[in-house]
Amino acid sequence: MGQLGKLLERIKRNPKTVRFEELDKILLRAGFAKSQPGGGSSHYIYRKGDLKLVVPYRQPYILQTYVIRAIKLLEGMEADGEDS
């Protein structure tokens, strides 16, 4: 299991202590494109095909609900046979 796989497993075990940078790394490696609307928004939008995930930047940790959404999205991609 590579470094990215270990990070994903750690996030699954404890979704309350996930930093924005960690989730960002996983989503970008999974092939998502990141964008941020103008106007000083703290929200980042990740897109891959028809999939979309909005994550607000928050320190020190992202809220658990956004982490769980990302995990479900990534697991759904694995179930569909896409690379993650």
PyMOL CGO cylinders between C-alpha atoms (Angstrom):
from pymol import cmd
from pymol.cgo import CYLINDER

trace = [
    CYLINDER, 0.00, 0.00, 0.00, 1.46, 3.31, -1.05, 0.3, 1, 1, 1, 1, 1, 1,
    CYLINDER, 1.46, 3.31, -1.05, 1.60, 6.56, 0.89, 0.3, 1, 1, 1, 1, 1, 1,
    CYLINDER, 1.60, 6.56, 0.89, -1.67, 7.74, -0.67, 0.3, 1, 1, 1, 1, 1, 1,
    CYLINDER, -1.67, 7.74, -0.67, -3.44, 4.50, 0.24, 0.3, 1, 1, 1, 1, 1, 1,
    CYLINDER, -3.44, 4.50, 0.24, -2.26, 4.81, 3.83, 0.3, 1, 1, 1, 1, 1, 1,
    CYLINDER, -2.26, 4.81, 3.83, -3.53, 8.39, 3.98, 0.3, 1, 1, 1, 1, 1, 1,
    CYLINDER, -3.53, 8.39, 3.98, -6.93, 7.32, 2.65, 0.3, 1, 1, 1, 1, 1, 1,
    CYLINDER, -6.93, 7.32, 2.65, -7.17, 4.53, 5.24, 0.3, 1, 1, 1, 1, 1, 1,
    CYLINDER, -7.17, 4.53, 5.24, -6.29, 6.96, 8.04, 0.3, 1, 1, 1, 1, 1, 1,
    CYLINDER, -6.29, 6.96, 8.04, -8.97, 9.35, 6.85, 0.3, 1, 1, 1, 1, 1, 1,
    CYLINDER, -8.97, 9.35, 6.85, -11.54, 6.55, 6.79, 0.3, 1, 1, 1, 1, 1, 1,
    CYLINDER, -11.54, 6.55, 6.79, -10.64, 5.54, 10.36, 0.3, 1, 1, 1, 1, 1, 1,
    CYLINDER, -10.64, 5.54, 10.36, -10.93, 9.05, 11.77, 0.3, 1, 1, 1, 1, 1, 1,
    CYLINDER, -10.93, 9.05, 11.77, -12.77, 11.54, 9.52, 0.3, 1, 1, 1, 1, 1, 1,
    CYLINDER, -12.77, 11.54, 9.52, -12.85, 14.18, 12.28, 0.3, 1, 1, 1, 1, 1, 1,
    CYLINDER, -12.85, 14.18, 12.28, -9.13, 14.97, 12.07, 0.3, 1, 1, 1, 1, 1, 1,
    CYLINDER, -9.13, 14.97, 12.07, -8.55, 15.52, 8.36, 0.3, 1, 1, 1, 1, 1, 1,
    CYLINDER, -8.55, 15.52, 8.36, -6.71, 18.59, 7.18, 0.3, 1, 1, 1, 1, 1, 1,
    CYLINDER, -6.71, 18.59, 7.18, -7.72, 20.36, 3.98, 0.3, 1, 1, 1, 1, 1, 1,
    CYLINDER, -7.72, 20.36, 3.98, -4.32, 19.66, 2.43, 0.3, 1, 1, 1, 1, 1, 1,
    CYLINDER, -4.32, 19.66, 2.43, -4.71, 15.90, 3.00, 0.3, 1, 1, 1, 1, 1, 1,
    CYLINDER, -4.71, 15.90, 3.00, -8.12, 15.70, 1.36, 0.3, 1, 1, 1, 1, 1, 1,
    CYLINDER, -8.12, 15.70, 1.36, -6.93, 17.98, -1.46, 0.3, 1, 1, 1, 1, 1, 1,
    CYLINDER, -6.93, 17.98, -1.46, -4.00, 15.64, -2.19, 0.3, 1, 1, 1, 1, 1, 1,
    CYLINDER, -4.00, 15.64, -2.19, -6.24, 12.56, -2.36, 0.3, 1, 1, 1, 1, 1, 1,
    CYLINDER, -6.24, 12.56, -2.36, -8.84, 14.19, -4.61, 0.3, 1, 1, 1, 1, 1, 1,
    CYLINDER, -8.84, 14.19, -4.61, -6.24, 15.59, -7.02, 0.3, 1, 1, 1, 1, 1, 1,
    CYLINDER, -6.24, 15.59, -7.02, -4.48, 12.22, -7.27, 0.3, 1, 1, 1, 1, 1, 1,
    CYLINDER, -4.48, 12.22, -7.27, -7.87, 10.61, -7.98, 0.3, 1, 1, 1, 1, 1, 1,
    CYLINDER, -7.87, 10.61, -7.98, -8.13, 12.81, -11.06, 0.3, 1, 1, 1, 1, 1, 1,
    CYLINDER, -8.13, 12.81, -11.06, -10.38, 15.61, -9.82, 0.3, 1, 1, 1, 1, 1, 1,
    CYLINDER, -10.38, 15.61, -9.82, -9.86, 19.15, -11.09, 0.3, 1, 1, 1, 1, 1, 1,
    CYLINDER, -9.86, 19.15, -11.09, -9.87, 21.86, -8.41, 0.3, 1, 1, 1, 1, 1, 1,
    CYLINDER, -9.87, 21.86, -8.41, -11.30, 25.36, -8.85, 0.3, 1, 1, 1, 1, 1, 1,
    CYLINDER, -11.30, 25.36, -8.85, -12.17, 28.22, -6.56, 0.3, 1, 1, 1, 1, 1, 1,
    CYLINDER, -12.17, 28.22, -6.56, -14.81, 30.80, -7.40, 0.3, 1, 1, 1, 1, 1, 1,
    CYLINDER, -14.81, 30.80, -7.40, -13.67, 34.41, -7.38, 0.3, 1, 1, 1, 1, 1, 1,
    CYLINDER, -13.67, 34.41, -7.38, -14.63, 37.01, -4.84, 0.3, 1, 1, 1, 1, 1, 1,
    CYLINDER, -14.63, 37.01, -4.84, -12.62, 35.64, -1.93, 0.3, 1, 1, 1, 1, 1, 1,
    CYLINDER, -12.62, 35.64, -1.93, -14.68, 32.49, -1.47, 0.3, 1, 1, 1, 1, 1, 1,
    CYLINDER, -14.68, 32.49, -1.47, -13.36, 29.91, 0.97, 0.3, 1, 1, 1, 1, 1, 1,
    CYLINDER, -13.36, 29.91, 0.97, -15.02, 27.06, -0.93, 0.3, 1, 1, 1, 1, 1, 1,
    CYLINDER, -15.02, 27.06, -0.93, -13.17, 24.82, -3.37, 0.3, 1, 1, 1, 1, 1, 1,
    CYLINDER, -13.17, 24.82, -3.37, -14.95, 22.82, -6.05, 0.3, 1, 1, 1, 1, 1, 1,
    CYLINDER, -14.95, 22.82, -6.05, -13.62, 19.45, -7.19, 0.3, 1, 1, 1, 1, 1, 1,
    CYLINDER, -13.62, 19.45, -7.19, -14.94, 18.02, -10.47, 0.3, 1, 1, 1, 1, 1, 1,
    CYLINDER, -14.94, 18.02, -10.47, -14.38, 14.83, -12.39, 0.3, 1, 1, 1, 1, 1, 1,
    CYLINDER, -14.38, 14.83, -12.39, -16.81, 14.13, -15.20, 0.3, 1, 1, 1, 1, 1, 1,
    CYLINDER, -16.81, 14.13, -15.20, -20.31, 14.37, -13.73, 0.3, 1, 1, 1, 1, 1, 1,
    CYLINDER, -20.31, 14.37, -13.73, -19.01, 14.15, -10.15, 0.3, 1, 1, 1, 1, 1, 1,
    CYLINDER, -19.01, 14.15, -10.15, -18.81, 17.31, -8.09, 0.3, 1, 1, 1, 1, 1, 1,
    CYLINDER, -18.81, 17.31, -8.09, -17.73, 17.97, -4.50, 0.3, 1, 1, 1, 1, 1, 1,
    CYLINDER, -17.73, 17.97, -4.50, -17.65, 21.34, -2.75, 0.3, 1, 1, 1, 1, 1, 1,
    CYLINDER, -17.65, 21.34, -2.75, -15.32, 21.63, 0.25, 0.3, 1, 1, 1, 1, 1, 1,
    CYLINDER, -15.32, 21.63, 0.25, -14.90, 24.78, 2.34, 0.3, 1, 1, 1, 1, 1, 1,
    CYLINDER, -14.90, 24.78, 2.34, -11.36, 25.58, 3.44, 0.3, 1, 1, 1, 1, 1, 1,
    CYLINDER, -11.36, 25.58, 3.44, -11.23, 25.36, 7.22, 0.3, 1, 1, 1, 1, 1, 1,
    CYLINDER, -11.23, 25.36, 7.22, -8.41, 25.26, 9.78, 0.3, 1, 1, 1, 1, 1, 1,
    CYLINDER, -8.41, 25.26, 9.78, -7.28, 23.12, 11.46, 0.3, 1, 1, 1, 1, 1, 1,
    CYLINDER, -7.28, 23.12, 11.46, -9.66, 20.39, 10.26, 0.3, 1, 1, 1, 1, 1, 1,
    CYLINDER, -9.66, 20.39, 10.26, -12.39, 20.02, 7.65, 0.3, 1, 1, 1, 1, 1, 1,
    CYLINDER, -12.39, 20.02, 7.65, -15.85, 19.27, 9.01, 0.3, 1, 1, 1, 1, 1, 1,
    CYLINDER, -15.85, 19.27, 9.01, -16.56, 15.55, 9.16, 0.3, 1, 1, 1, 1, 1, 1,
    CYLINDER, -16.56, 15.55, 9.16, -19.55, 15.73, 6.81, 0.3, 1, 1, 1, 1, 1, 1,
    CYLINDER, -19.55, 15.73, 6.81, -17.37, 16.89, 3.88, 0.3, 1, 1, 1, 1, 1, 1,
    CYLINDER, -17.37, 16.89, 3.88, -14.81, 14.17, 4.54, 0.3, 1, 1, 1, 1, 1, 1,
    CYLINDER, -14.81, 14.17, 4.54, -17.52, 11.50, 4.56, 0.3, 1, 1, 1, 1, 1, 1,
    CYLINDER, -17.52, 11.50, 4.56, -18.92, 12.84, 1.27, 0.3, 1, 1, 1, 1, 1, 1,
    CYLINDER, -18.92, 12.84, 1.27, -15.46, 12.63, -0.29, 0.3, 1, 1, 1, 1, 1, 1,
    CYLINDER, -15.46, 12.63, -0.29, -14.94, 9.07, 0.96, 0.3, 1, 1, 1, 1, 1, 1,
    CYLINDER, -14.94, 9.07, 0.96, -18.30, 7.96, -0.45, 0.3, 1, 1, 1, 1, 1, 1,
    CYLINDER, -18.30, 7.96, -0.45, -17.48, 9.62, -3.77, 0.3, 1, 1, 1, 1, 1, 1,
    CYLINDER, -17.48, 9.62, -3.77, -14.08, 7.90, -3.97, 0.3, 1, 1, 1, 1, 1, 1,
    CYLINDER, -14.08, 7.90, -3.97, -15.54, 4.53, -2.98, 0.3, 1, 1, 1, 1, 1, 1,
    CYLINDER, -15.54, 4.53, -2.98, -18.23, 4.95, -5.63, 0.3, 1, 1, 1, 1, 1, 1,
    CYLINDER, -18.23, 4.95, -5.63, -15.53, 5.55, -8.22, 0.3, 1, 1, 1, 1, 1, 1,
    CYLINDER, -15.53, 5.55, -8.22, -13.75, 2.35, -7.13, 0.3, 1, 1, 1, 1, 1, 1,
    CYLINDER, -13.75, 2.35, -7.13, -17.00, 0.40, -7.38, 0.3, 1, 1, 1, 1, 1, 1,
    CYLINDER, -17.00, 0.40, -7.38, -17.50, 1.73, -10.92, 0.3, 1, 1, 1, 1, 1, 1,
    CYLINDER, -17.50, 1.73, -10.92, -14.00, 0.56, -11.82, 0.3, 1, 1, 1, 1, 1, 1,
    CYLINDER, -14.00, 0.56, -11.82, -12.37, 3.98, -12.19, 0.3, 1, 1, 1, 1, 1, 1,
    CYLINDER, -12.37, 3.98, -12.19, -8.80, 4.55, -11.05, 0.3, 1, 1, 1, 1, 1, 1,
    CYLINDER, -8.80, 4.55, -11.05, -8.37, 6.28, -7.71, 0.3, 1, 1, 1, 1, 1, 1,
]
cmd.load_cgo(trace, "trace")
